[in-house]
Amino acid sequence: MPDEMLEEFRNLGLAIYVAPSKTSFILGDDMSGYASIGSRGGTTGTRRVRFMPIAPDVAVGYCDTPGVHLDHLTAMDVRRMN
């Protein structure tokens, strides 16, 4: 793998999206998608995310902020992502 590509991945953050109880992600042939979900911190805006479900209750994706970020979703967020 080229060094430039590895450096780019190091600069990206990893978002871990956790579904609330009694909801789940649909796992299927199309492994990734885009969705508009509620903003972090309870603000009224929305943000567009790219994600890939890896389990019924967990999806992962990249974010703009370096590091690993845990994002607990609402039931409506999971519905939009499905």
N, C-alpha and C positions, 0 to 999 in steps of 0.2 A: 504494500500500500504506500503510495507517495507521501512524503513527509508533509507536504502542503495540505493534503486531505486530513491527515491525523491532527495537524494543528487546528484546522477548522472545526473538527469534532471537539477538541479540547476547549474551544472558545464558546461552544454552545452549552446550554443548560439542559438537564433532563427533567421533564415534568412527569410525575407519577400521579395519575388521576384515579381516585378511589370512589367507587359507587357506594351510595348509602344502602343500608339494609333494605331488603324487599325490592331491590332493583338490580338489573344486571345488564352488561353489554351483550350485544348479539355477536357471537363468534361465527364467522363464515368464510367464504372464499375470498371476498374482497378484504384484504388484510389491513387497510388503512383508510382514513377518511378525514374530512374537514367538518368542523361544526362551530357555530357561534354559541358560546356559553357565558354565564354570568361572570363578571369581573371578580377578581380576588378582593378580599377585604370588605365585601358588602356594598360596594359602590353600585350605582344604578346602570352603568354601562355594560357592554358585552365585549368579548374578545373572540377572535377567530383562532382556533387551534387545529393543528394537525396531530392525529393520534393513531395508535394501533392497539386494539384490545389484545391483551395477552392472557386474560383469564376472565371469567364472568364478572368479577368485581374490580378488575384492575386494567387500566390502559396506560400506555407510555407515549411520550412525545417529546419533541425538542421545544425549548423556549429560549427567549433572548438573553436571559440572565444566567451567567455561568453558575454551576453547582447543581445539586439535586433538590427539587422542589416537590413537596407533597401537596396535592390539591384535592380536598374533600369536596365532592360535587353534590349538587342537589338532585332530586329525582327528575326535575325538568331538564337539567344539564344532560343527564344520561339519556333521557328521551330524545333530545336534540342530536346527541352523538350517535344514537342508533338509527 
